[in-house]
Amino acid sequence: MSDIEKLTFEQAFSELEALVQEMEGGNLELDRGMEMFERGMALAATCNDRLDAAELRVRQLAPNASTGDEAGLAPFDPPSSSEEELSPF
């Protein structure tokens, strides 16, 4: 297991953000820039895989009652402003 695979999603995403900021700042030697790019790509892939896995879990746990599709997501309908005013919560 690589060190990236041991990171939580939040840790991997935070490190990816830091790499992007440093790379956008410029002033990097080519070799260091390539190392950072490669690590960033690995971090992005790990984050993407974790998000895909989370989406799959949500789809499995949230059946779509309106269509009877047990593997689908129910559409999100935010309350209208008049409904929000009526609710004490």
CNS distance restraints for C-alpha pairs under 8 A (distance, minus, plus):
assign (resid   1 and name CA) (resid   5 and name CA) 6.17 0.50 0.50
assign (resid   1 and name CA) (resid   6 and name CA) 7.16 0.50 0.50
assign (resid   2 and name CA) (resid   6 and name CA) 6.75 0.50 0.50
assign (resid   3 and name CA) (resid   7 and name CA) 6.88 0.50 0.50
assign (resid   4 and name CA) (resid  12 and name CA) 7.01 0.50 0.50
assign (resid   4 and name CA) (resid  42 and name CA) 7.59 0.50 0.50
assign (resid   4 and name CA) (resid  43 and name CA) 6.66 0.50 0.50
assign (resid   4 and name CA) (resid  46 and name CA) 7.49 0.50 0.50
assign (resid   5 and name CA) (resid  46 and name CA) 7.04 0.50 0.50
assign (resid   7 and name CA) (resid  11 and name CA) 5.70 0.50 0.50
assign (resid   7 and name CA) (resid  12 and name CA) 5.79 0.50 0.50
assign (resid   8 and name CA) (resid  12 and name CA) 6.17 0.50 0.50
assign (resid   9 and name CA) (resid  13 and name CA) 6.02 0.50 0.50
assign (resid   9 and name CA) (resid  46 and name CA) 7.84 0.50 0.50
assign (resid   9 and name CA) (resid  47 and name CA) 5.89 0.50 0.50
assign (resid   9 and name CA) (resid  50 and name CA) 6.84 0.50 0.50
assign (resid  10 and name CA) (resid  14 and name CA) 5.99 0.50 0.50
assign (resid  11 and name CA) (resid  15 and name CA) 6.17 0.50 0.50
assign (resid  12 and name CA) (resid  16 and name CA) 6.11 0.50 0.50
assign (resid  12 and name CA) (resid  43 and name CA) 5.82 0.50 0.50
assign (resid  12 and name CA) (resid  44 and name CA) 7.93 0.50 0.50
assign (resid  12 and name CA) (resid  46 and name CA) 7.60 0.50 0.50
assign (resid  12 and name CA) (resid  47 and name CA) 6.71 0.50 0.50
assign (resid  13 and name CA) (resid  17 and name CA) 6.17 0.50 0.50
assign (resid  13 and name CA) (resid  43 and name CA) 7.14 0.50 0.50
assign (resid  13 and name CA) (resid  44 and name CA) 7.51 0.50 0.50
assign (resid  13 and name CA) (resid  47 and name CA) 6.60 0.50 0.50
assign (resid  14 and name CA) (resid  18 and name CA) 6.30 0.50 0.50
assign (resid  15 and name CA) (resid  19 and name CA) 6.19 0.50 0.50
assign (resid  15 and name CA) (resid  43 and name CA) 7.85 0.50 0.50
assign (resid  16 and name CA) (resid  20 and name CA) 6.20 0.50 0.50
assign (resid  16 and name CA) (resid  40 and name CA) 5.64 0.50 0.50
assign (resid  16 and name CA) (resid  43 and name CA) 6.17 0.50 0.50
assign (resid  16 and name CA) (resid  44 and name CA) 7.01 0.50 0.50
assign (resid  17 and name CA) (resid  21 and name CA) 6.24 0.50 0.50
assign (resid  18 and name CA) (resid  22 and name CA) 6.21 0.50 0.50
assign (resid  19 and name CA) (resid  23 and name CA) 6.04 0.50 0.50
assign (resid  19 and name CA) (resid  36 and name CA) 6.58 0.50 0.50
assign (resid  19 and name CA) (resid  40 and name CA) 6.69 0.50 0.50
assign (resid  20 and name CA) (resid  24 and name CA) 5.99 0.50 0.50
assign (resid  20 and name CA) (resid  40 and name CA) 7.70 0.50 0.50
assign (resid  21 and name CA) (resid  25 and name CA) 6.26 0.50 0.50
assign (resid  22 and name CA) (resid  26 and name CA) 7.01 0.50 0.50
assign (resid  23 and name CA) (resid  28 and name CA) 7.25 0.50 0.50
assign (resid  23 and name CA) (resid  33 and name CA) 6.96 0.50 0.50
assign (resid  23 and name CA) (resid  36 and name CA) 7.70 0.50 0.50
assign (resid  28 and name CA) (resid  32 and name CA) 6.32 0.50 0.50
assign (resid  28 and name CA) (resid  33 and name CA) 5.75 0.50 0.50
assign (resid  29 and name CA) (resid  33 and name CA) 6.03 0.50 0.50
assign (resid  30 and name CA) (resid  34 and name CA) 6.13 0.50 0.50
assign (resid  31 and name CA) (resid  35 and name CA) 6.25 0.50 0.50
assign (resid  32 and name CA) (resid  36 and name CA) 6.16 0.50 0.50
assign (resid  33 and name CA) (resid  37 and name CA) 6.05 0.50 0.50
assign (resid  34 and name CA) (resid  38 and name CA) 6.10 0.50 0.50
assign (resid  35 and name CA) (resid  39 and name CA) 6.22 0.50 0.50
assign (resid  36 and name CA) (resid  40 and name CA) 5.93 0.50 0.50
assign (resid  37 and name CA) (resid  41 and name CA) 6.14 0.50 0.50
assign (resid  38 and name CA) (resid  42 and name CA) 6.36 0.50 0.50
assign (resid  39 and name CA) (resid  43 and name CA) 6.09 0.50 0.50
assign (resid  40 and name CA) (resid  44 and name CA) 6.01 0.50 0.50
assign (resid  41 and name CA) (resid  45 and name CA) 6.14 0.50 0.50
assign (resid  42 and name CA) (resid  46 and name CA) 6.20 0.50 0.50
assign (resid  43 and name CA) (resid  47 and name CA) 6.16 0.50 0.50
assign (resid  44 and name CA) (resid  48 and name CA) 6.04 0.50 0.50
assign (resid  45 and name CA) (resid  49 and name CA) 6.08 0.50 0.50
assign (resid  46 and name CA) (resid  50 and name CA) 6.21 0.50 0.50
assign (resid  47 and name CA) (resid  51 and name CA) 6.17 0.50 0.50
assign (resid  48 and name CA) (resid  52 and name CA) 6.11 0.50 0.50
assign (resid  49 and name CA) (resid  53 and name CA) 6.18 0.50 0.50
assign (resid  50 and name CA) (resid  54 and name CA) 6.14 0.50 0.50
assign (resid  51 and name CA) (resid  55 and name CA) 6.09 0.50 0.50
assign (resid  52 and name CA) (resid  56 and name CA) 6.20 0.50 0.50
assign (resid  53 and name CA) (resid  57 and name CA) 6.29 0.50 0.50
assign (resid  54 and name CA) (resid  58 and name CA) 6.26 0.50 0.50
assign (resid  55 and name CA) (resid  59 and name CA) 6.15 0.50 0.50
assign (resid  56 and name CA) (resid  60 and name CA) 6.20 0.50 0.50
assign (resid  57 and name CA) (resid  61 and name CA) 6.14 0.50 0.50
assign (resid  58 and name CA) (resid  62 and name CA) 5.86 0.50 0.50
assign (resid  58 and name CA) (resid  73 and name CA) 7.82 0.50 0.50
assign (resid  59 and name CA) (resid  63 and name CA) 6.98 0.50 0.50
assign (resid  59 and name CA) (resid  71 and name CA) 5.40 0.50 0.50
assign (resid  59 and name CA) (resid  72 and name CA) 5.51 0.50 0.50
assign (resid  59 and name CA) (resid  73 and name CA) 5.72 0.50 0.50
assign (resid  60 and name CA) (resid  70 and name CA) 7.34 0.50 0.50
assign (resid  60 and name CA) (resid  71 and name CA) 5.30 0.50 0.50
assign (resid  60 and name CA) (resid  72 and name CA) 7.51 0.50 0.50
assign (resid  61 and name CA) (resid  71 and name CA) 7.78 0.50 0.50
assign (resid  62 and name CA) (resid  70 and name CA) 7.34 0.50 0.50
assign (resid  62 and name CA) (resid  71 and name CA) 7.21 0.50 0.50
assign (resid  62 and name CA) (resid  72 and name CA) 6.94 0.50 0.50
assign (resid  62 and name CA) (resid  73 and name CA) 5.84 0.50 0.50
assign (resid  62 and name CA) (resid  74 and name CA) 7.15 0.50 0.50
assign (resid  63 and name CA) (resid  68 and name CA) 7.39 0.50 0.50
assign (resid  63 and name CA) (resid  69 and name CA) 6.21 0.50 0.50
assign (resid  63 and name CA) (resid  70 and name CA) 4.14 0.50 0.50
assign (resid  63 and name CA) (resid  71 and name CA) 5.60 0.50 0.50
assign (resid  63 and name CA) (resid  72 and name CA) 5.56 0.50 0.50
assign (resid  63 and name CA) (resid  73 and name CA) 5.98 0.50 0.50
assign (resid  63 and name CA) (resid  74 and name CA) 6.79 0.50 0.50
assign (resid  64 and name CA) (resid  68 and name CA) 5.79 0.50 0.50
assign (resid  64 and name CA) (resid  69 and name CA) 5.25 0.50 0.50
assign (resid  64 and name CA) (resid  70 and name CA) 5.80 0.50 0.50
assign (resid  64 and name CA) (resid  71 and name CA) 7.15 0.50 0.50
assign (resid  64 and name CA) (resid  72 and name CA) 5.17 0.50 0.50
assign (resid  64 and name CA) (resid  73 and name CA) 5.09 0.50 0.50
assign (resid  64 and name CA) (resid  74 and name CA) 4.42 0.50 0.50
assign (resid  64 and name CA) (resid  75 and name CA) 7.91 0.50 0.50
assign (resid  65 and name CA) (resid  69 and name CA) 6.92 0.50 0.50
assign (resid  65 and name CA) (resid  70 and name CA) 7.61 0.50 0.50
assign (resid  65 and name CA) (resid  74 and name CA) 6.76 0.50 0.50
assign (resid  66 and name CA) (resid  74 and name CA) 7.19 0.50 0.50
assign (resid  79 and name CA) (resid  83 and name CA) 5.73 0.50 0.50
assign (resid  79 and name CA) (resid  84 and name CA) 6.29 0.50 0.50
assign (resid  80 and name CA) (resid  84 and name CA) 6.42 0.50 0.50
assign (resid  81 and name CA) (resid  85 and name CA) 6.37 0.50 0.50
assign (resid  82 and name CA) (resid  86 and name CA) 6.55 0.50 0.50
assign (resid  83 and name CA) (resid  87 and name CA) 6.44 0.50 0.50
